[in-house]
Amino acid sequence: MKIEIFDEPEQGLIDFLDKKIAEFNWAHWEVSERKPLAIQIKDDKGNVIAGSSARTFGNWLLINTLWVDESLRGKQIGRQILNELENAAKARGCNLSLLDTLHFQAMPFYKKQGYKTEWVQEHYPKTGCKYYMVKELK
């Protein structure tokens, strides 16, 4: 047996390890399906100016990103995207939503939309923090 540590590991090794963990997890989870979900808004020229990516998994909507171009912020676009995303997740049978947001991002916005902070990861990545937020979808 030989233990090696890599400062710059090859992507193939990372992919292999991720695949092995995924195989183990899928063999033990009661849910066998994870479905992607996304929303986009385009301007008249076809440029994406807002959107969100997520996935549904069992009871959960897992939100990866929600982005609105600076020119549209404060115009309820983010709220509309979030509502559409949550409604699509509810149609898939989800009743809970999870997301994370950094201290300089959108925690106050999500709080206004009914999300509650479940956990704060302090000192992330050094002096900031990351909020893990959950909402019950009704």
Residue pairs with C-beta under 8 A, 6 or more apart in sequence:
6 13
26 32
29 58
30 58
31 57
31 58
33 57
34 55
34 56
34 57
35 55
35 56
35 57
35 92
36 53
36 54
36 55
37 53
37 54
37 55
37 56
37 61
37 85
37 88
37 89
37 92
38 51
38 52
38 53
38 54
39 51
39 52
39 81
39 84
39 85
39 88
40 48
40 50
40 51
41 48
41 49
41 50
41 51
41 77
41 81
42 48
42 49
43 49
49 68
49 69
49 71
49 72
50 67
50 68
50 69
50 72
50 77
50 78
50 81
51 65
51 66
51 67
51 81
52 63
52 64
52 65
52 66
52 67
52 81
52 82
52 85
53 63
53 64
53 65
54 61
54 62
54 63
54 64
54 85
54 89
55 61
55 62
55 64
56 62
56 89
56 92
56 93
56 94
58 94
59 93
59 94
59 95
59 96
60 94
60 96
60 97
60 98
61 85
61 86
61 89
61 94
61 96
61 97
61 98
61 137
62 97
62 98
62 99
63 85
63 97
63 98
63 99
66 78
66 81
66 82
66 85
66 99
66 106
68 77
68 78
68 81
78 106
78 109
79 113
82 113
86 97
86 135
86 137
89 97
89 137
90 137
94 137
95 136
95 137
95 138
96 134
96 135
96 136
96 137
97 115
97 134
97 135
97 137
98 132
98 133
98 134
99 110
99 115
99 132
99 133
100 130
100 131
100 132
100 133
101 107
101 110
101 130
101 131
101 133
102 124
102 128
102 129
102 130
102 131
103 128
103 129
103 130
103 131
104 128
107 117
107 131
107 133
110 131
110 133
110 135
111 117
111 133
113 135
114 135
114 136
115 133
115 134
115 135
116 133
116 134
116 135
117 131
117 132
117 133
118 132
118 133
118 134
119 131
119 132
120 129
120 130
120 131
120 132
121 129
121 130
121 131
121 132
122 129
123 129
124 130
